[in-house]
Amino acid sequence: MKIRDRYIHRKPIHHSIEHYIKSIGRYYVAAIVVMTILISATYETVEIALERHSLQQDVSYLVGRQFIRFQQLAIETRAVMRASIDPNTPDYVVAPMIDDVRNAIADIRTMSKKLDELNGRISANLLEKLNKHDAESETLRLDLSQRLEDFLERAERVMSTTAEDRRQRYSFWGPIDFAASSDSLLMRQFKALIDSAHDRSDGSIDHARLISAVLLGLIAATLILATAILFLPLLRKLHSEHRKTLDFENKLTRLAHTDALTNLNNRSAFNDSLTELFANQEKTGASFSLLLIDLDNFKSINDNFGHPAGDAVLRHVADALQRTFRVGDVVGRLGGDEFAVLLPGVGDGSALEIAAGRAIAAITSECHFEGRLIPVSASIGGAAAPAHATDEPGLMRVADLALYAAKVKRGTVVIFDEASLAQRLEENQLAAALAFAPARKEFVVHYQQKVDLRTGEHLGFEALVRWNHPQLGILPPGRFLPLMEGSHLVRSMTCCVVDIVASDIQAWKAAGLRPGPIAINLPEVLLVGREGYELIENATRAYQLEWHDFAVEVPEDVFLNRGTNQMLETITRFRQHGMSVSLDDFGTGFASLVHLRDFPFDELKIDRSFVAEIGNDIRSEQIVRAMVDLARNLGKRCIAEGIETHMQRVFLLKIGCDIGQGYLFARPEPAALATARLQADRSVKRLPTKRMKRTAG
């Protein structure tokens, strides 16, 4: 005031007014300049905040996608290991699964690079530089990136190993442990990183609002008007982005806890529900039950009808389960063809069995896909808490034991009890002892005679493996072959069989007997490469035998293998040496007319399931007649197995089948009894027809 007073006193009033007007003009211009600067500053601040918000939204979205892709990778990797456990799983089934895993690894790494780029752009943002650096989030991001890369490298190592290594290195629980390891710390870090990105995104919006309010408060009415004109659209955009953020969070939460194919709870959500039920059980003592559901022959559905049909079956099962169980029950898909249900308040075994029975009935209802009826059935194992287990791993383990028992019979329900556990332990003990059977020479061979159906004349034998268990005695193949894990054990068993057969042939020939060709079942693992050929070659050389002393039987299922060209080469080599090659179990597998045309088989063996229905089912008789006609037209011999009655023999002779084997003629018998049979045949030359009729009666 003093300076202004002195100025007024020294100057005239008009000069003061003129100066004031000029000052007003200058102030007005200055105000305009200041308002322009403030408006520009406000606009630029909002743009920077929006850029920061958009980048953080991109980070949040990309981390969410990476999280979902990581879950898919864990499931696909577990599926590869579960598929590799089964030695009968073809390579062409596992190979696409491995490709899916590798694609998932590449996708995750690509997302990681994009995330690094986005974080670099966020660090360069002016608003980011003005804020205090979030060291905890950066440490979390780097730690997650390192752990994720370690997990990816681990998955790559698993995929780069051979199928044999995967079978040897991973037990029944290997895939589950692998999946569990991926669901622990990494899952929590993903969630923490997404939450951090959301918090920082919300902070960007708050900073933009605060700075805009301060600047707008300095501009007064004109600036408010300008702001209303210039920045309301931007504020609407901020509000829209915030709503999109909330919608995205909800969508991401649904995706993280929902199975994409069936819309059921996924494994993560199901595990959360299981944990919550156990926590509630500890507080209130309320019981609950768990059902594990596994589809029967789901692999065959995919193989025969295609994966779209398999997906349709999975959706059918999901709908059936949702219709069957209560609203409060938790229904989830754990992966593949595995489903699970939690039933709060159900602790009684009989009630649980009734509920599971309703589920099986609903699942087995008609399932149509593209105009075809697809047969669907399931096996269910159940257990209750706390009656059968008091923690999550224990309940899952006992329910899985019950499921294992149910899958033996298929299409049944088994609620856990001590008998289920005992059966599983017995199977484990047999599997452990089976690994030492080749070295201990416990495999033995029984021989079943092949005869001329018209004369009863002996034509040869089929070699059938048995396991002479030290405590349990002679075990049939159905008791131990399903327990064989790993192709090395199949190879060892087959080597033992070939060696025993070669030794018996040498003894018979030395005694002047004529056993005829001995048919040996060679597995596809020995037919794909040179192993099967070299095995027979070494046996003929070691025991001074002829190639035609042996015959080879090949099951129809080998045509599922992608190595058919290599098998064709091996079979051709056998025939070039004069060996007979038979297509075994004809009519039950996957042989097509193209295979019959191109593969050099000598014989077609009609499966016993068709022969058994002769005289009972006209359709089976028509099928057998068609098989015999097909073999004759292709210039191949036809053998019927499983002949047990004289009526079956007469029917087969009538339609032109000349060779057979079955209980009507001889059961599978040890080498000593086979020797006595050969000696009797040498003296009698052939079995009288009347005696055969009396035996059949």
MARZA-962522 format. One line per field, with one value per residue (C-alpha): y, x, z; residue in three letters; residue number from 0. Coordinates in pm, whole numbers. Layout:
! residues N
north <- (Y|...)
east <- (X|...)
up <- (Z|...)
r <- (ALA|...)
k <- (NUM|...)
! end
This chain:
! residues 697
north <- (0|238|208|253|557|722|655|810|1116|1184|1133|1297|1109|1064|930|695|586|554|359|145|80|-7|-220|-385|-450|-588|-791|-903|-1015|-1166|-1332|-1465|-1588|-1738|-1897|-2029|-2167|-2311|-2461|-2604|-2731|-2888|-3048|-3182|-3311|-3498|-3637|-3759|-3912|-4079|-4213|-4350|-4492|-4650|-4805|-4946|-5080|-5249|-5396|-5519|-5672|-5835|-5977|-6118|-6283|-6415|-6554|-6735|-6865|-6984|-7179|-7338|-7427|-7595|-7798|-7892|-7991|-8208|-8366|-8453|-8622|-8811|-8923|-9027|-9259|-9488|-9689|-9749|-9378|-9321|-9063|-8878|-8814|-8683|-8483|-8221|-8186|-8115|-7861|-7690|-7667|-7520|-7269|-7167|-7118|-6899|-6695|-6635|-6521|-6289|-6137|-6096|-5895|-5674|-5622|-5513|-5261|-5127|-5091|-4905|-4661|-4617|-4536|-4265|-4104|-3759|-3824|-4150|-3964|-3714|-3991|-4193|-4503|-4821|-5043|-5323|-5358|-5354|-5622|-5829|-5792|-5895|-6187|-6310|-6277|-6485|-6752|-6766|-6815|-7092|-7260|-7225|-7373|-7661|-7719|-7704|-7967|-8194|-8151|-8204|-8541|-8861|-9031|-9304|-9054|-8898|-9237|-9325|-8991|-8919|-9139|-9147|-8833|-8655|-8457|-8354|-8238|-8044|-7873|-7802|-7640|-7409|-7318|-7194|-6902|-6809|-6785|-6553|-6337|-6307|-6192|-5947|-5800|-5757|-5591|-5362|-5261|-5187|-4978|-4778|-4732|-4595|-4370|-4225|-4127|-3974|-3773|-3644|-3533|-3361|-3165|-3066|-2938|-2723|-2571|-2511|-2340|-2074|-1975|-1857|-1839|-1802|-2089|-2296|-2226|-2315|-2628|-2722|-2684|-2842|-3106|-3249|-3503|-3602|-3638|-3855|-4064|-4100|-4213|-4456|-4595|-4643|-4832|-5043|-5117|-5243|-5450|-5595|-5689|-5873|-6047|-6146|-6287|-6497|-6618|-6708|-6925|-7068|-7347|-7193|-7500|-7604|-7283|-7491|-7404|-7474|-7649|-7329|-7231|-7588|-7601|-7271|-7416|-7732|-7523|-7317|-7629|-7771|-7438|-7438|-7801|-7715|-7433|-7591|-7963|-7974|-8272|-8273|-8513|-8523|-8706|-8757|-8835|-8982|-9054|-9406|-9448|-9073|-9118|-9350|-9084|-8831|-9083|-9214|-8901|-8617|-8357|-8144|-8447|-8483|-8120|-8182|-8479|-8266|-8001|-8276|-8408|-8057|-7995|-8337|-8266|-7921|-8066|-8347|-8168|-7896|-7523|-7507|-7797|-7710|-7871|-7833|-7960|-8043|-8091|-8327|-8564|-8529|-8368|-8325|-8232|-8103|-8173|-7963|-8127|-8477|-8709|-9038|-9294|-9429|-9081|-9005|-9326|-9240|-8893|-9041|-9297|-9017|-8847|-9161|-9197|-8835|-8869|-9187|-9020|-8971|-8741|-8635|-8468|-8380|-8632|-8916|-9077|-9086|-9340|-9175|-9338|-9247|-9396|-9218|-9244|-9071|-8996|-8795|-8558|-8598|-8967|-9067|-8781|-8461|-8258|-8173|-8403|-8694|-8651|-8624|-8933|-9158|-9037|-9116|-9464|-9516|-9386|-9628|-9916|-9790|-9764|-10133|-10218|-9897|-9719|-9779|-9588|-9676|-9493|-9522|-9802|-10014|-10269|-10003|-9918|-10283|-10340|-10043|-10162|-10507|-10356|-10148|-10454|-10649|-10361|-10344|-10719|-10711|-10489|-10776|-11058|-11062|-11074|-11352|-11548|-11560|-11528|-11861|-11959|-12168|-12300|-12320|-12552|-12445|-12719|-12794|-12764|-13032|-13303|-13197|-13213|-13015|-12708|-12505|-12319|-11970|-11870|-11706|-11543|-11613|-11476|-11736|-11518|-11651|-11633|-11615|-11878|-11860|-11529|-11467|-11169|-10970|-10960|-10806|-10654|-10344|-10282|-10258|-9901|-9824|-9987|-10130|-10382|-10482|-10531|-10742|-10960|-11016|-11107|-11367|-11510|-11534|-11700|-11957|-12034|-12073|-12310|-12522|-12536|-12654|-12928|-13042|-13059|-13246|-13504|-13548|-13367|-13123|-12834|-12622|-12245|-12090|-11759|-11482|-11155|-10872|-10531|-10222|-10085|-10370|-10339|-9968|-10007|-10295|-10443|-10697|-10814|-10843|-11028|-11308|-11304|-11353|-11635|-11827|-11790|-11877|-12187|-12291|-12257|-12161|-11839|-12031|-12197|-11868|-11671|-11318|-11191|-10817|-10661|-10417|-10142|-10088|-9887|-9608|-9567|-9308|-9539|-9762|-9719|-9854|-10143|-10223|-10244|-10483|-10707|-10718|-10832|-11115|-11239|-11225|-11483|-11708|-11613|-11607|-11278|-11272|-10978|-11060|-10967|-10879|-10682|-10519|-10260|-9995|-10181|-10041|-10194|-9984|-10154|-10498|-10408|-10259|-10466|-10811|-11022|-11396|-11459|-11285|-11402|-11360|-11237|-11472|-11216|-11287|-11665|-11688|-11555|-11811|-11984|-11703|-11386|-11385|-11052|-11201|-11494|-11255|-11060|-11379|-11491|-11152|-11175|-11521|-11405|-11097|-11308|-11553|-11272|-11113|-11445|-11477|-11758|-11715|-11842|-11842|-11828|-11908|-12213|-12397|-12595|-12843|-12622|-12333|-12563|-12689|-12335|-12216|-12511|-12448|-12085|-12175|-12112|-12398|-12319|-12266|-12274|-12287|-12496|-12745|-12864|-12760|-12509|-12311|-12557|-12568|-12695|-13041|-13097|-12951|-13202|-13491|-13363|-13351|-13704|-13829|-13650|-13812|-14158|-14095|-13845|-13668|-13638|-13856|-13660|-13877|-13820|-13446|-13467|-13658|-13397|-13120|-13292)
east <- (0|285|432|94|14|338|272|-78|41|312|97|-226|-547|-612|-266|-350|-669|-494|-218|-476|-657|-327|-246|-586|-512|-172|-321|-598|-344|-137|-447|-529|-171|-182|-521|-393|-86|-299|-543|-257|-91|-417|-472|-118|-141|-460|-308|-3|-227|-441|-133|-7|-351|-376|-30|-115|-443|-246|-12|-308|-479|-157|-74|-427|-384|-45|-202|-475|-222|-3|-294|-353|17|4|-305|-158|177|-2|-208|114|261|-60|-80|288|229|20|258|-28|-80|25|291|56|-179|98|282|4|-25|351|313|35|264|546|308|190|553|622|304|398|747|610|376|673|862|558|523|888|824|511|687|969|718|551|889|943|605|643|372|544|872|699|557|751|895|706|1005|787|588|905|1063|745|745|1110|1070|758|937|1230|1008|791|1098|1221|880|888|1236|1118|823|1056|1280|982|862|1211|1252|1146|819|1022|1193|864|719|1024|1063|700|488|109|117|381|133|-65|252|355|20|23|367|236|-73|111|355|329|-51|-24|236|18|-273|-51|87|-263|-382|-75|-147|-509|-403|-155|-418|-663|-384|-335|-701|-679|-367|-532|-838|-633|-410|-705|-894|-599|-541|-910|-945|-690|-863|-1201|-1522|-1370|-1134|-1422|-1617|-1317|-1268|-1631|-1590|-1249|-1218|-1560|-1512|-1182|-1345|-1613|-1338|-1173|-1502|-1555|-1205|-1269|-1591|-1403|-1146|-1412|-1576|-1238|-1164|-1494|-1438|-1084|-1209|-1468|-1210|-963|-1219|-1424|-1354|-1386|-1538|-1801|-1851|-1799|-1558|-1201|-942|-837|-1192|-1273|-968|-1073|-1418|-1264|-1041|-1341|-1544|-1262|-1229|-1602|-1586|-1324|-1542|-1887|-1820|-2042|-1963|-1941|-1853|-1639|-1711|-1444|-1582|-1382|-1531|-1494|-1324|-1304|-987|-1173|-1442|-1178|-1005|-1319|-1535|-1282|-1204|-1515|-1721|-1511|-1582|-1952|-1936|-1765|-2037|-2301|-2146|-2126|-2495|-2587|-2399|-2552|-2901|-2834|-2688|-2824|-2774|-2536|-2321|-1990|-1942|-1603|-1392|-1043|-904|-935|-1224|-1200|-1486|-1549|-1841|-1850|-2169|-2195|-2394|-2373|-2170|-2357|-2211|-2546|-2679|-2358|-2390|-2749|-2643|-2355|-2590|-2817|-2515|-2417|-2773|-2773|-2433|-2529|-2838|-2831|-2557|-2597|-2333|-2387|-2669|-2476|-2543|-2223|-2211|-2107|-2046|-1850|-1695|-1733|-1538|-1650|-1539|-1673|-1509|-1433|-1536|-1270|-1017|-957|-754|-760|-479|-618|-972|-852|-635|-906|-1161|-909|-861|-1237|-1238|-958|-1169|-1473|-1277|-1188|-1555|-1641|-1973|-2002|-1992|-1750|-1755|-1425|-1377|-1087|-1143|-1065|-742|-646|-710|-492|-211|-232|-207|93|267|202|336|651|710|641|944|1170|986|1205|1530|1396|1271|918|746|636|467|154|66|-280|-319|-436|-611|-761|-1135|-1219|-973|-866|-503|-252|-125|66|49|-11|232|52|249|180|340|453|428|636|341|28|124|32|-137|-318|-222|-530|-398|-57|-45|-249|11|302|428|703|790|1114|913|708|1032|1183|873|860|1230|1164|871|1071|1361|1134|950|1275|1411|1092|1092|1452|1368|1062|1252|1536|1283|1150|824|656|510|434|479|452|265|402|222|467|379|388|692|894|733|797|1176|1414|1393|1121|1299|1635|1473|1345|1666|1880|1653|1678|2057|2104|1883|1958|1596|1422|1229|913|926|781|468|375|36|-33|-339|-561|-483|-139|-311|-359|18|166|459|256|512|789|563|489|863|912|620|751|1089|924|734|1045|1196|891|722|343|187|-167|-397|-522|-858|-999|-1322|-1257|-991|-915|-815|-967|-998|-697|-490|-608|-517|-173|-40|101|-98|-133|-417|-712|-805|-1173|-1204|-1359|-1632|-1795|-1740|-1898|-2231|-2262|-2594|-2718|-2700|-2778|-2595|-2271|-2311|-2356|-2046|-1840|-1966|-1868|-1520|-1461|-1577|-1354|-1051|-1119|-1160|-835|-656|-587|-642|-905|-867|-1142|-1041|-1245|-1426|-1593|-1882|-1927|-2205|-1960|-1712|-1978|-2096|-1741|-1669|-1992|-1903|-1548|-1330|-1079|-855|-948|-842|-1034|-1133|-1311|-968|-725|-682|-357|-115|246|524|518|152|206|491|264|2|261|376|17|-44|266|136|-228|-155|-487|-766|-1073|-1387|-1608|-1377|-1397|-1776|-1771|-1534|-1763|-2056)
up <- (0|70|-275|-437|-218|-313|-678|-662|-481|-735|-1049|-1161|-1119|-1493|-1528|-1241|-1412|-1744|-1576|-1396|-1722|-1884|-1583|-1610|-1975|-1886|-1603|-1832|-2090|-1813|-1674|-2018|-2050|-1701|-1765|-2097|-1923|-1644|-1894|-2094|-1779|-1665|-2005|-2021|-1663|-1739|-2060|-1866|-1599|-1862|-2035|-1705|-1627|-1974|-1945|-1603|-1743|-2020|-1758|-1553|-1857|-1983|-1639|-1626|-1965|-1859|-1542|-1739|-1993|-1705|-1556|-1896|-1914|-1572|-1673|-2014|-1859|-1603|-1885|-2075|-1769|-1697|-2060|-2056|-1759|-1977|-2202|-2446|-2513|-2876|-2961|-3193|-2900|-2673|-2944|-2997|-2621|-2601|-2885|-2687|-2383|-2590|-2749|-2402|-2291|-2597|-2534|-2169|-2264|-2531|-2272|-2032|-2295|-2356|-1979|-1956|-2235|-2065|-1728|-1902|-2053|-1713|-1554|-1818|-1743|-1581|-1323|-1230|-1171|-940|-722|-470|-639|-549|-470|-331|-655|-863|-642|-670|-1050|-1086|-843|-1026|-1359|-1231|-1071|-1381|-1601|-1366|-1400|-1779|-1795|-1579|-1812|-2114|-1959|-1900|-2259|-2404|-2235|-2403|-2317|-2152|-1922|-1827|-1734|-1525|-1351|-1265|-1042|-1023|-804|-1019|-1229|-923|-741|-1050|-1070|-695|-721|-991|-786|-475|-463|-831|-804|-503|-676|-987|-770|-578|-901|-1048|-723|-730|-1090|-1000|-698|-904|-1175|-918|-787|-1133|-1142|-791|-883|-1198|-1004|-731|-969|-1184|-879|-760|-1101|-1164|-828|-937|-1259|-1125|-1325|-1674|-1616|-1480|-1797|-2012|-1809|-1853|-2227|-2266|-1996|-1925|-2206|-2049|-1710|-1866|-2019|-1680|-1531|-1819|-1775|-1405|-1478|-1732|-1464|-1226|-1502|-1596|-1237|-1212|-1546|-1451|-1122|-1306|-1558|-1284|-1105|-1393|-1638|-1984|-2152|-1897|-1691|-1377|-1098|-1201|-984|-809|-715|-612|-385|-225|-154|-9|219|331|413|625|807|874|984|1245|1382|1374|1332|1021|801|422|141|-172|-498|-765|-1111|-1399|-1742|-1883|-2221|-2279|-2483|-2719|-2769|-2871|-3096|-3264|-3287|-3260|-2995|-3069|-2972|-2658|-2570|-2625|-2387|-2121|-2150|-2132|-1810|-1663|-1735|-1592|-1268|-1227|-1275|-1028|-729|-503|-548|-252|-372|-538|-880|-1049|-1334|-1214|-1564|-1860|-1796|-1416|-1224|-853|-628|-269|-75|244|523|373|594|564|325|210|128|-56|-257|-354|-473|-672|-828|-948|-1101|-1294|-1421|-1541|-1707|-1892|-2041|-2417|-2547|-2910|-3126|-3491|-3520|-3356|-3021|-2814|-2529|-2203|-1866|-1555|-1244|-910|-588|-271|83|377|624|905|894|639|660|855|606|236|112|313|180|-180|-133|7|-250|-522|-378|-398|-756|-846|-718|-911|-1236|-1215|-1276|-1467|-1447|-1072|-744|-464|-132|51|297|417|141|-122|53|81|-289|-384|-160|-317|-666|-559|-419|-739|-950|-736|-764|-1139|-1196|-1081|-1261|-1578|-1381|-1158|-1463|-1322|-1660|-1805|-2132|-2181|-2524|-2681|-2976|-3322|-3519|-3856|-3788|-4044|-3938|-3588|-3704|-3497|-3687|-3429|-3098|-2968|-2692|-2398|-2117|-1748|-1433|-1183|-873|-579|-336|-553|-809|-1180|-1265|-1597|-1817|-1716|-1359|-1431|-1782|-1678|-1406|-1649|-1653|-1900|-2230|-2082|-1879|-2186|-2377|-2098|-2072|-2450|-2456|-2186|-2385|-2709|-2529|-2360|-2684|-2878|-2613|-2621|-3003|-2999|-2746|-2944|-3270|-3105|-2983|-3334|-3266|-3502|-3303|-3611|-3602|-3257|-3266|-3043|-2969|-3037|-2884|-3101|-2915|-3071|-3414|-3470|-3478|-3548|-3197|-3280|-3593|-3415|-3124|-3352|-3555|-3242|-3121|-3450|-3446|-3077|-3085|-3445|-3557|-3878|-3922|-4008|-3664|-3539|-3625|-3522|-3408|-3429|-3257|-3444|-3194|-3350|-3623|-3370|-3373|-3606|-3681|-3915|-4192|-3968|-3858|-4222|-4286|-3990|-4093|-4450|-4320|-4124|-4428|-4645|-4408|-4436|-4108|-4089|-3969|-3820|-3750|-3398|-3240|-3582|-3561|-3223|-3304|-3562|-3877|-4195|-4540|-4641|-4370|-4483|-4838|-4771|-4480|-4576|-4327|-4386|-4143|-3984|-3633|-3548|-3192|-2936|-2854|-3193|-3180|-2833|-2968|-3248|-3197|-2969|-3180|-3551|-3589|-3459|-3698|-3988|-3884|-3860|-4201|-4349|-4192|-4339|-4682|-4659|-4567|-4851|-5105|-4991|-5024|-4651|-4405|-4134|-3776|-3515|-3149|-2842|-2988|-2700|-2851|-3133|-3276|-3312|-3490|-3733|-3812|-3878|-4105|-4293|-4372|-4478|-4172|-4159|-3858|-3495|-3135|-2812|-2510|-2737|-2850|-2577|-2301|-2268|-2106|-1985|-2210|-2048|-2136|-2480|-2528|-2430|-2677|-2956|-2873|-2884|-3214|-3359|-3277|-3369|-3652|-3601|-3347|-3435|-3507|-3281|-2988|-3046|-3039|-2711|-2565|-2673|-2507)
r <- (MET|LYS|ILE|ARG|ASP|ARG|TYR|ILE|HIS|ARG|LYS|PRO|ILE|HIS|HIS|SER|ILE|GLU|HIS|TYR|ILE|LYS|SER|ILE|GLY|ARG|TYR|TYR|VAL|ALA|ALA|ILE|VAL|VAL|MET|THR|ILE|LEU|ILE|SER|ALA|THR|TYR|GLU|THR|VAL|GLU|ILE|ALA|LEU|GLU|ARG|HIS|SER|LEU|GLN|GLN|ASP|VAL|SER|TYR|LEU|VAL|GLY|ARG|GLN|PHE|ILE|ARG|PHE|GLN|GLN|LEU|ALA|ILE|GLU|THR|ARG|ALA|VAL|MET|ARG|ALA|SER|ILE|ASP|PRO|ASN|THR|PRO|ASP|TYR|VAL|VAL|ALA|PRO|MET|ILE|ASP|ASP|VAL|ARG|ASN|ALA|ILE|ALA|ASP|ILE|ARG|THR|MET|SER|LYS|LYS|LEU|ASP|GLU|LEU|ASN|GLY|ARG|ILE|SER|ALA|ASN|LEU|LEU|GLU|LYS|LEU|ASN|LYS|HIS|ASP|ALA|GLU|SER|GLU|THR|LEU|ARG|LEU|ASP|LEU|SER|GLN|ARG|LEU|GLU|ASP|PHE|LEU|GLU|ARG|ALA|GLU|ARG|VAL|MET|SER|THR|THR|ALA|GLU|ASP|ARG|ARG|GLN|ARG|TYR|SER|PHE|TRP|GLY|PRO|ILE|ASP|PHE|ALA|ALA|SER|SER|ASP|SER|LEU|LEU|MET|ARG|GLN|PHE|LYS|ALA|LEU|ILE|ASP|SER|ALA|HIS|ASP|ARG|SER|ASP|GLY|SER|ILE|ASP|HIS|ALA|ARG|LEU|ILE|SER|ALA|VAL|LEU|LEU|GLY|LEU|ILE|ALA|ALA|THR|LEU|ILE|LEU|ALA|THR|ALA|ILE|LEU|PHE|LEU|PRO|LEU|LEU|ARG|LYS|LEU|HIS|SER|GLU|HIS|ARG|LYS|THR|LEU|ASP|PHE|GLU|ASN|LYS|LEU|THR|ARG|LEU|ALA|HIS|THR|ASP|ALA|LEU|THR|ASN|LEU|ASN|ASN|ARG|SER|ALA|PHE|ASN|ASP|SER|LEU|THR|GLU|LEU|PHE|ALA|ASN|GLN|GLU|LYS|THR|GLY|ALA|SER|PHE|SER|LEU|LEU|LEU|ILE|ASP|LEU|ASP|ASN|PHE|LYS|SER|ILE|ASN|ASP|ASN|PHE|GLY|HIS|PRO|ALA|GLY|ASP|ALA|VAL|LEU|ARG|HIS|VAL|ALA|ASP|ALA|LEU|GLN|ARG|THR|PHE|ARG|VAL|GLY|ASP|VAL|VAL|GLY|ARG|LEU|GLY|GLY|ASP|GLU|PHE|ALA|VAL|LEU|LEU|PRO|GLY|VAL|GLY|ASP|GLY|SER|ALA|LEU|GLU|ILE|ALA|ALA|GLY|ARG|ALA|ILE|ALA|ALA|ILE|THR|SER|GLU|CYS|HIS|PHE|GLU|GLY|ARG|LEU|ILE|PRO|VAL|SER|ALA|SER|ILE|GLY|GLY|ALA|ALA|ALA|PRO|ALA|HIS|ALA|THR|ASP|GLU|PRO|GLY|LEU|MET|ARG|VAL|ALA|ASP|LEU|ALA|LEU|TYR|ALA|ALA|LYS|VAL|LYS|ARG|GLY|THR|VAL|VAL|ILE|PHE|ASP|GLU|ALA|SER|LEU|ALA|GLN|ARG|LEU|GLU|GLU|ASN|GLN|LEU|ALA|ALA|ALA|LEU|ALA|PHE|ALA|PRO|ALA|ARG|LYS|GLU|PHE|VAL|VAL|HIS|TYR|GLN|GLN|LYS|VAL|ASP|LEU|ARG|THR|GLY|GLU|HIS|LEU|GLY|PHE|GLU|ALA|LEU|VAL|ARG|TRP|ASN|HIS|PRO|GLN|LEU|GLY|ILE|LEU|PRO|PRO|GLY|ARG|PHE|LEU|PRO|LEU|MET|GLU|GLY|SER|HIS|LEU|VAL|ARG|SER|MET|THR|CYS|CYS|VAL|VAL|ASP|ILE|VAL|ALA|SER|ASP|ILE|GLN|ALA|TRP|LYS|ALA|ALA|GLY|LEU|ARG|PRO|GLY|PRO|ILE|ALA|ILE|ASN|LEU|PRO|GLU|VAL|LEU|LEU|VAL|GLY|ARG|GLU|GLY|TYR|GLU|LEU|ILE|GLU|ASN|ALA|THR|ARG|ALA|TYR|GLN|LEU|GLU|TRP|HIS|ASP|PHE|ALA|VAL|GLU|VAL|PRO|GLU|ASP|VAL|PHE|LEU|ASN|ARG|GLY|THR|ASN|GLN|MET|LEU|GLU|THR|ILE|THR|ARG|PHE|ARG|GLN|HIS|GLY|MET|SER|VAL|SER|LEU|ASP|ASP|PHE|GLY|THR|GLY|PHE|ALA|SER|LEU|VAL|HIS|LEU|ARG|ASP|PHE|PRO|PHE|ASP|GLU|LEU|LYS|ILE|ASP|ARG|SER|PHE|VAL|ALA|GLU|ILE|GLY|ASN|ASP|ILE|ARG|SER|GLU|GLN|ILE|VAL|ARG|ALA|MET|VAL|ASP|LEU|ALA|ARG|ASN|LEU|GLY|LYS|ARG|CYS|ILE|ALA|GLU|GLY|ILE|GLU|THR|HIS|MET|GLN|ARG|VAL|PHE|LEU|LEU|LYS|ILE|GLY|CYS|ASP|ILE|GLY|GLN|GLY|TYR|LEU|PHE|ALA|ARG|PRO|GLU|PRO|ALA|ALA|LEU|ALA|THR|ALA|ARG|LEU|GLN|ALA|ASP|ARG|SER|VAL|LYS|ARG|LEU|PRO|THR|LYS|ARG|MET|LYS|ARG|THR|ALA|GLY)
k <- (0|1|2|3|4|5|6|7|8|9|10|11|12|13|14|15|16|17|18|19|20|21|22|23|24|25|26|27|28|29|30|31|32|33|34|35|36|37|38|39|40|41|42|43|44|45|46|47|48|49|50|51|52|53|54|55|56|57|58|59|60|61|62|63|64|65|66|67|68|69|70|71|72|73|74|75|76|77|78|79|80|81|82|83|84|85|86|87|88|89|90|91|92|93|94|95|96|97|98|99|100|101|102|103|104|105|106|107|108|109|110|111|112|113|114|115|116|117|118|119|120|121|122|123|124|125|126|127|128|129|130|131|132|133|134|135|136|137|138|139|140|141|142|143|144|145|146|147|148|149|150|151|152|153|154|155|156|157|158|159|160|161|162|163|164|165|166|167|168|169|170|171|172|173|174|175|176|177|178|179|180|181|182|183|184|185|186|187|188|189|190|191|192|193|194|195|196|197|198|199|200|201|202|203|204|205|206|207|208|209|210|211|212|213|214|215|216|217|218|219|220|221|222|223|224|225|226|227|228|229|230|231|232|233|234|235|236|237|238|239|240|241|242|243|244|245|246|247|248|249|250|251|252|253|254|255|256|257|258|259|260|261|262|263|264|265|266|267|268|269|270|271|272|273|274|275|276|277|278|279|280|281|282|283|284|285|286|287|288|289|290|291|292|293|294|295|296|297|298|299|300|301|302|303|304|305|306|307|308|309|310|311|312|313|314|315|316|317|318|319|320|321|322|323|324|325|326|327|328|329|330|331|332|333|334|335|336|337|338|339|340|341|342|343|344|345|346|347|348|349|350|351|352|353|354|355|356|357|358|359|360|361|362|363|364|365|366|367|368|369|370|371|372|373|374|375|376|377|378|379|380|381|382|383|384|385|386|387|388|389|390|391|392|393|394|395|396|397|398|399|400|401|402|403|404|405|406|407|408|409|410|411|412|413|414|415|416|417|418|419|420|421|422|423|424|425|426|427|428|429|430|431|432|433|434|435|436|437|438|439|440|441|442|443|444|445|446|447|448|449|450|451|452|453|454|455|456|457|458|459|460|461|462|463|464|465|466|467|468|469|470|471|472|473|474|475|476|477|478|479|480|481|482|483|484|485|486|487|488|489|490|491|492|493|494|495|496|497|498|499|500|501|502|503|504|505|506|507|508|509|510|511|512|513|514|515|516|517|518|519|520|521|522|523|524|525|526|527|528|529|530|531|532|533|534|535|536|537|538|539|540|541|542|543|544|545|546|547|548|549|550|551|552|553|554|555|556|557|558|559|560|561|562|563|564|565|566|567|568|569|570|571|572|573|574|575|576|577|578|579|580|581|582|583|584|585|586|587|588|589|590|591|592|593|594|595|596|597|598|599|600|601|602|603|604|605|606|607|608|609|610|611|612|613|614|615|616|617|618|619|620|621|622|623|624|625|626|627|628|629|630|631|632|633|634|635|636|637|638|639|640|641|642|643|644|645|646|647|648|649|650|651|652|653|654|655|656|657|658|659|660|661|662|663|664|665|666|667|668|669|670|671|672|673|674|675|676|677|678|679|680|681|682|683|684|685|686|687|688|689|690|691|692|693|694|695|696)
! end
